[in-house]
């Protein structure tokens, strides 16, 4: 990528596709951003740039790259595709630019240590990486292989009448509204999302399920 394009990305600040970190000395805290990009639409991670868009630079970029690239390979599962380059600015400040590819084996998980059995999945929402809900993880895993036709049920009609008035619904609201237990309500909402009738908007608390316009 040309330097002018990198400058433009940095000048626009953090967003759904761009994340800044001043250093990579705690890579286990950074890989959640990498995982979030892989679970979303990919993105750009800049090491050596502060949250206020100031280019702080790195004293030892080669060491920072070694540490973070190893963490991506060892602490992310499945393996995530990425490209990394060192970019130097006119004032001799160097930064690392990681381009994270959108994954084809979603969901991706971040692990605190490589020997750990369970990791956490993250997804990008605006300029934040948040933990993906069970519903979001299922949707990411199944959406490319989902071919099951969804039979119409009376409860489905009631749900869409509710959405006409309320715009969106959460899992807990649907449990209360439908009388279904959490597992069945979750399965129903995810199935509707997979069929294309609903879309999921991830949130810190509960995901929102909205009708597709």
C-alpha positions as CSV (number, residue, x, y, z in Angstrom):
1,X,0.0,0.0,0.0
2,X,1.3,3.5,-0.9
3,X,2.4,5.7,2.0
4,X,-0.2,8.3,1.0
5,X,-3.0,5.8,1.5
6,X,-1.6,4.8,4.9
7,X,-1.5,8.5,5.9
8,X,-5.1,8.8,4.8
9,X,-6.2,5.8,6.8
10,X,-4.4,7.1,9.9
11,X,-5.9,10.6,9.5
12,X,-9.4,9.2,9.5
13,X,-8.9,7.6,12.9
14,X,-10.0,4.3,14.3
15,X,-13.2,2.8,12.8
16,X,-14.6,-0.6,11.8
17,X,-11.5,-1.3,9.6
18,X,-8.7,0.6,11.4
19,X,-7.1,0.1,14.9
20,X,-4.1,1.9,16.5
21,X,-1.7,0.5,19.1
22,X,1.4,2.4,20.4
23,X,3.3,-0.8,21.1
24,X,3.0,-4.6,20.8
25,X,4.6,-5.4,24.1
26,X,1.4,-7.1,25.3
27,X,0.4,-9.1,22.1
28,X,-2.2,-11.2,24.0
29,X,-4.3,-8.0,24.3
30,X,-3.9,-7.0,20.7
31,X,-4.8,-10.3,19.0
32,X,-8.5,-9.7,19.9
33,X,-8.4,-6.9,17.3
34,X,-6.9,-9.3,14.8
35,X,-9.5,-11.9,15.5
36,X,-12.3,-9.3,15.3
37,X,-11.1,-8.1,11.9
38,X,-10.9,-11.8,10.6
39,X,-14.4,-12.4,11.9
40,X,-15.7,-9.2,10.2
41,X,-14.5,-7.8,6.9
42,X,-10.8,-7.6,7.5
43,X,-8.9,-4.4,8.5
44,X,-5.7,-2.5,9.2
45,X,-3.8,-2.6,12.4
46,X,-1.1,0.1,12.9
47,X,1.5,-0.4,15.6
48,X,3.3,2.8,16.6
49,X,0.3,5.0,16.3
50,X,-1.6,6.5,19.3
51,X,-5.3,6.6,19.7
52,X,-5.3,10.4,18.9
53,X,-3.8,9.5,15.5
54,X,-0.3,10.8,16.5
55,X,2.5,8.8,14.9
56,X,4.6,7.8,17.9
57,X,6.9,5.5,16.0
58,X,8.7,2.3,17.2
59,X,12.3,2.2,18.5
60,X,12.7,-1.5,17.6
61,X,10.1,-2.4,14.9
62,X,11.7,-5.7,14.1
63,X,11.3,-6.9,17.6
64,X,7.7,-5.7,17.8
65,X,6.9,-7.5,14.6
66,X,8.5,-10.7,15.8
67,X,6.5,-10.7,19.0
68,X,3.1,-9.8,17.5
69,X,3.4,-12.0,14.4
70,X,4.3,-15.0,16.6
71,X,1.3,-14.3,18.8
72,X,-1.0,-14.1,15.8
73,X,0.3,-17.5,14.6
74,X,0.2,-19.2,18.1
75,X,-2.7,-17.6,19.9
76,X,-5.3,-17.4,17.1
77,X,-7.3,-20.3,15.8
78,X,-8.0,-21.1,13.0
79,X,-4.9,-19.5,11.5
80,X,-5.5,-16.0,10.3
81,X,-4.0,-14.6,7.0
82,X,-2.2,-11.3,7.3
83,X,0.5,-9.2,5.7
84,X,2.9,-6.9,7.6
85,X,5.3,-4.2,6.5
86,X,7.4,-1.6,8.2
87,X,6.8,1.9,7.0
88,X,9.1,4.9,7.6
89,X,7.9,8.5,7.6
90,X,9.9,11.6,6.8
91,X,10.7,12.3,10.5
92,X,12.4,8.8,10.6
93,X,9.6,7.3,12.7
94,X,8.8,3.8,11.8
95,X,5.5,2.0,12.3
96,X,4.2,-1.5,11.5
97,X,1.2,-1.9,9.2
98,X,-0.7,-5.2,9.5
99,X,-3.4,-6.0,6.9
100,X,-5.7,-8.6,8.3
101,X,-7.7,-10.7,5.8
102,X,-11.3,-11.5,6.3
103,X,-11.4,-15.1,7.3
104,X,-13.0,-18.0,5.4
105,X,-13.3,-20.3,8.5
106,X,-15.2,-18.1,10.9
107,X,-15.5,-17.9,13.8
108,X,-11.9,-17.2,14.8
109,X,-10.8,-17.3,18.5
110,X,-8.1,-15.6,20.5
111,X,-6.4,-17.5,23.3
112,X,-4.4,-16.0,26.2
113,X,-1.9,-18.9,26.0
114,X,-1.4,-21.4,23.2
115,X,-1.9,-24.4,25.6
116,X,-5.4,-23.1,26.6
117,X,-8.3,-25.2,25.3
118,X,-10.9,-22.4,25.0
119,X,-10.6,-19.0,23.4
120,X,-12.9,-16.1,22.9
121,X,-14.3,-14.9,19.6
122,X,-14.5,-11.1,18.8
123,X,-16.2,-9.1,16.2
124,X,-15.6,-5.5,15.0
125,X,-18.3,-3.0,15.8
126,X,-17.5,0.6,14.8
127,X,-14.1,1.3,16.4
128,X,-14.3,-1.4,19.0
129,X,-13.7,-5.2,19.1
130,X,-16.4,-6.9,21.3
131,X,-16.8,-10.4,22.3
132,X,-19.2,-12.3,20.0
133,X,-22.3,-13.8,21.5
134,X,-23.2,-17.5,21.1
135,X,-25.8,-16.5,18.5
136,X,-23.2,-14.5,16.5
137,X,-20.7,-17.3,16.6
138,X,-23.3,-19.8,15.3
139,X,-24.3,-17.3,12.6
140,X,-20.6,-16.9,11.5
141,X,-20.1,-20.6,11.4
142,X,-23.2,-21.6,9.6
143,X,-24.0,-18.8,7.2
144,X,-22.0,-20.0,4.2
145,X,-23.4,-23.5,4.5
146,X,-27.0,-22.8,5.4
147,X,-29.5,-24.3,2.9
148,X,-32.3,-25.5,5.1
149,X,-35.6,-23.9,4.1
150,X,-37.4,-22.2,7.0
151,X,-41.0,-23.4,7.5
152,X,-43.5,-20.7,8.4
153,X,-44.8,-20.9,11.9
154,X,-47.5,-18.9,13.6
155,X,-44.9,-17.7,16.1
156,X,-42.8,-16.3,13.3
157,X,-45.7,-14.1,12.1
158,X,-46.2,-12.8,15.6
159,X,-42.5,-12.0,15.8
160,X,-42.6,-9.9,12.6
161,X,-45.7,-8.1,13.8
162,X,-43.8,-7.2,17.0
163,X,-40.9,-6.0,14.8
164,X,-43.2,-3.7,12.8
165,X,-43.8,-1.8,16.0
166,X,-40.5,-2.1,17.8
167,X,-37.9,-2.2,15.0
168,X,-35.7,-4.8,16.7
169,X,-35.7,-7.5,19.4
170,X,-33.1,-9.0,21.7
171,X,-32.9,-12.7,22.8
172,X,-34.2,-11.9,26.2
173,X,-37.1,-9.9,24.8
174,X,-37.9,-12.8,22.4
175,X,-37.9,-15.3,25.3
176,X,-40.4,-13.2,27.2
177,X,-42.5,-12.4,24.1
178,X,-42.6,-16.0,22.7
179,X,-42.5,-18.0,25.9
180,X,-39.7,-20.1,24.5
181,X,-36.7,-21.1,26.6
182,X,-33.4,-19.5,25.9
183,X,-32.0,-22.3,23.8
184,X,-35.1,-22.6,21.5
185,X,-35.4,-18.8,21.2
186,X,-31.8,-18.5,20.3
187,X,-32.1,-21.3,17.7
188,X,-35.1,-19.6,16.2
189,X,-33.5,-16.1,15.9
190,X,-30.3,-17.5,14.4
191,X,-32.3,-19.6,11.9
192,X,-34.2,-16.5,10.8
193,X,-30.9,-14.6,10.4
194,X,-29.4,-17.5,8.4
195,X,-32.4,-17.6,6.2
196,X,-32.0,-13.9,5.4
197,X,-35.2,-12.8,7.1
198,X,-33.4,-11.1,10.0
199,X,-30.0,-9.5,10.4
200,X,-27.9,-9.4,13.6
201,X,-26.3,-6.3,14.9
202,X,-23.7,-7.2,17.6
203,X,-23.8,-5.3,20.8
204,X,-21.9,-5.2,24.1
205,X,-24.9,-6.4,26.1
206,X,-27.3,-8.2,23.8
207,X,-27.3,-8.5,20.0
208,X,-30.1,-6.8,18.2
209,X,-32.2,-8.8,15.6
210,X,-33.8,-6.6,12.9
211,X,-35.9,-7.3,9.9
212,X,-34.2,-7.2,6.6
213,X,-35.6,-4.3,4.6
